[in-house]
Amino acid sequence: MADARVPLRVLDELLWVLRRRGVRIATSQAIDVARVVAAVGFASRDTLRDAMATVLVTRHAERARFDAAFDSFFAREPRRDLWERLAAKGFREAELDVLRELLESLANASPDGAVLGALAGRGAELDHLLQLAGTTRMLDGMQSSLQSGFFVHKVLERIGANRASGKLGALRVRLADALGDPRAAALAAAIDAELALAADDVRAHVRGVVDEREREREAKSRGTVTDAALATLDPAEVEEVRRAIRRFVQRLRGGERVRRRRARRGKIDAHRTLRLAMRTGGVPIRLARRARRRDKPELLVLCDVSESVRSVATFLLELAYASQELFAGTRTFVFVSELAETTRLFEENPIDRALARAYSGEVVPVTHNSNYGRVLRTFEDHVLPDVSRRTTVVVLGDGRTNYLDPAEDVLDRIRARARALVWLCPEPRSGWAVGDSAMPRYAPRCTQVLEVRTARELEEAARLLVTLR
C-alpha cells in the first residue's frame, strides 16, 4: 500500500523550493495549494502548474519565475528523504528507529540538535531552515560570484551548521550505547556525510541566487519598452507605451473613486460623539461625523512640442488628457516660440486627432526655434492671473533657449501663486550645463525637477503629481 505521506512530502518540498526561488507564499496560500492538489492530483503536470499558479501568482511578472521553479523541481530526480537514503545504504529499520528517537531527543534538548536534524534531512527541511534564517536578506550584500565562498560561510554560520556538527559527537556516543561501536560508527559516518551534502546544497543555493541576480541584471540592461528612451521607440512600441499609460491612469482613477467614497462618509468628530454619548450615560452608541471638504485640484500643463522633445510631449499630453477625472480643471498649452492653449482642442477631438493637429503647425508654428523667454512672459500676461493655490503647473521642456532671454524670474512668480511648479526635463542632468540649456537657472525655482526620458520615469512623475494634489 502506498504511503499517504509521500504526496504531502512532495508538496512540502515543492513549496519550499518555490519560496527559495523568490515566490512569496503565505501560510494561507500553502493551505489553498494543498486543497488544489487534492482536487487535481499529480497526474497532469500542466494542470497542476496552472492550478497552483491561480493560487500563488498574484502578478503577471511573477509567472515566469513560478513556471521556471516548478519545472526545475519536477525535472530533477526524485529526492528521497533521510530515512530512505539511509535504508538504501543498508541500515535496518530498527537502527533507523533508534536514530529517529535520538534525533528527536536532541532536537527537544537544544536548538542546535534541531538544526542537526534539519541539515541531515536536507530537502524541504533545509529550505525551511534557510528561509527562517533570513538568508535572502543576508545575500543582498553580495555583489558578484567572487564573493560566494564568503557568503556560503556566513549562511552556514547563520543557520548554525558548525554548532550542529558539534552535536554529532553527542549523537555518536548515544548511538554507541544503543547499537554498539561498529554500527554506531557507520551510522554516525552516514550522518556526517549527509551534513557535508547539506553544505553542498547551501553552496548551490548561494550560486543559484548569484545566477538569478545576474539574469535579472542582464534583463534590466537589455531593458523593456517602459525602460527604453521614448525617442527611440518604433510605432509598435509607442502604442504599447500608450496602452501602459492608459492602464496606469485607470488605476489612479480607481484610487480616486475610493478616496471620494470615504470622504462622503466623513471623519469621526470625537467632540460631538462624546457630547451625544451624554444622552446614553457616556456610552458612544451613535458616532458623529464631520464632513471632509477637499477641493479638487487643478492641473495646468505646458508642453514644448519642438522636434527635440516631441516624443515625450506626446505621452505627457495623452496622460493629461486621460487624467481629467482626477482634477477639477485640466488646461493644456503647447509652445515652441509661441504659446497657445489646446484645452478645447483636446476636449472636442479624440486624442490621436488632437495630437496630430497640435503637431501639424495649426496651433503654433513648429518650425521656429524655441523661445522660452517669450513663452513664459506670454504665460505670465495671459494665464498667471488664473493660477491659484489649487493649481499644479507642469512644464515639459528641455530648457534649450537658443541663447535667448530665459526669463527665469517668471518662474518665481508662478511658484509664488501655484500649489506646485513641476518641470519635466527629457535631458539628463549631466547635459544641463552644456550649450544653451537654461535648466541650471530654472531648476532652483521649481518645486520639483524630474528627468523623463522613459515611460517608467513619466509614470513616476505622474505619481508625484497625484501626491501634490
Secondary structure as GFF3:
##gff-version 3
##sequence-region A 1 469
A	DSSP	alpha_helix	5	20	.	.	.	ID=ss1
A	DSSP	alpha_helix	27	40	.	.	.	ID=ss2
A	DSSP	alpha_helix	45	56	.	.	.	ID=ss3
A	DSSP	three_ten_helix	60	62	.	.	.	ID=ss4
A	DSSP	alpha_helix	63	75	.	.	.	ID=ss5
A	DSSP	alpha_helix	82	88	.	.	.	ID=ss6
A	DSSP	alpha_helix	93	109	.	.	.	ID=ss7
A	DSSP	alpha_helix	111	121	.	.	.	ID=ss8
A	DSSP	alpha_helix	123	132	.	.	.	ID=ss9
A	DSSP	alpha_helix	135	138	.	.	.	ID=ss10
A	DSSP	three_ten_helix	139	141	.	.	.	ID=ss11
A	DSSP	three_ten_helix	145	147	.	.	.	ID=ss12
A	DSSP	alpha_helix	148	159	.	.	.	ID=ss13
A	DSSP	alpha_helix	161	179	.	.	.	ID=ss14
A	DSSP	alpha_helix	181	222	.	.	.	ID=ss15
A	DSSP	three_ten_helix	225	227	.	.	.	ID=ss16
A	DSSP	three_ten_helix	230	232	.	.	.	ID=ss17
A	DSSP	alpha_helix	235	265	.	.	.	ID=ss18
A	DSSP	beta_strand	267	268	.	.	.	ID=ss19
A	DSSP	alpha_helix	270	277	.	.	.	ID=ss20
A	DSSP	three_ten_helix	278	280	.	.	.	ID=ss21
A	DSSP	beta_strand	289	290	.	.	.	ID=ss22
A	DSSP	beta_strand	298	304	.	.	.	ID=ss23
A	DSSP	three_ten_helix	307	309	.	.	.	ID=ss24
A	DSSP	alpha_helix	310	322	.	.	.	ID=ss25
A	DSSP	three_ten_helix	324	326	.	.	.	ID=ss26
A	DSSP	beta_strand	329	335	.	.	.	ID=ss27
A	DSSP	beta_strand	339	341	.	.	.	ID=ss28
A	DSSP	alpha_helix	343	348	.	.	.	ID=ss29
A	DSSP	alpha_helix	351	359	.	.	.	ID=ss30
A	DSSP	alpha_helix	372	382	.	.	.	ID=ss31
A	DSSP	three_ten_helix	384	386	.	.	.	ID=ss32
A	DSSP	beta_strand	391	396	.	.	.	ID=ss33
A	DSSP	alpha_helix	409	417	.	.	.	ID=ss34
A	DSSP	beta_strand	420	425	.	.	.	ID=ss35
A	DSSP	three_ten_helix	429	431	.	.	.	ID=ss36
A	DSSP	alpha_helix	439	442	.	.	.	ID=ss37
A	DSSP	three_ten_helix	443	445	.	.	.	ID=ss38
A	DSSP	beta_strand	448	451	.	.	.	ID=ss39
A	DSSP	alpha_helix	455	467	.	.	.	ID=ss40
###
